[in-house]
Amino acid sequence: MGLITGLLTLPLAPVRGAVWVAEQIKQHAERQYYDPALIQRQIADVDDAHAAGELTDHERDELQADLLARLFEAQRRRDAGEM
């Protein structure tokens, strides 16, 4: 970056910094959201809650379907090299 370009874009530095921070937060959140180990623990928690009578069969099935969809998406992202 040249001196003139650097000086002209200097007022945008805080915006670029904020965008970078937001992107880092998004990436971290996605890594956690699609963490297979975490998803598998959540599936086990759903099973435990169902066994304890805290969830109906329908609620368990819906939660497990959502978690399995996340697990499949995590696998797709890993295979595509996105994570």
N, C-alpha and C positions, 0 to 999 in steps of 0.2 A: 504494500500500500504506500503510495507516495505521500509526501508531506502535505500537499494541497488537499488530496482526497481525505487524508487523516484529519486535517483541520475542519474540512467541510462536513464530515460525518461525525465529528466529535459530539455534537448535541444528541445524536442517536445512540450513543454508547449506553446510557441507562436503559433504553428500550431493548437493545440487543442483550444486555445483561439479564433483564427480566425475562425475556423470551428464553434464554438459555436455561435459567433456573426453572422456569415452568416446564421446559422439555425434560430436564433431569428428573423433576418430580413425577411427571407423567410416565417416564420410562421405569422408574422405581416402582410406582403403583402397579403398572402392568406386569412387571416381573413378579410382584407378590400375588397379584390376582390370578396369574397363570402358573403359579408354582405347583407342580404336580404333587409334591409332598404335602403341601398345605391343603390342596383340594381333597386328597385322600383322607387326611385327618378330618376334614369337614364331613365327608361321606360317612366316616366312622361315627362322628358326633351325631349325625342325623339318625343313624341306625340305633345308637344308644338312646337318643331321645324317644324314638319310636318304641323301643323295648321298654322304656320306663313309662310309657303311656302319655308322654307329653305331646306326641304328634299322631294324627290319624294316618291311616294308610294312604289316603289321598295326598295329604301334606308331605309325607315322606317321599312319595313317588314324584311329586313336583320338584321338591328340593333336590332329590337325586338326579332327576333329568337335567336340571340346571347345572348341577355340579359336573355331571358327565359331559355336558356340552362344553363347559369350560376346559375340562381335561382333554377332550378331543381337539379343541382349539389350541391348547398349549402344545400338544403333540404336532399339530400342523405347523405352528409357528417355529417350533424347534427344528422340524424337518426342512422348513424353508429358510432356516438360518436367521430368523427375525429376532431370536432371543439369545 
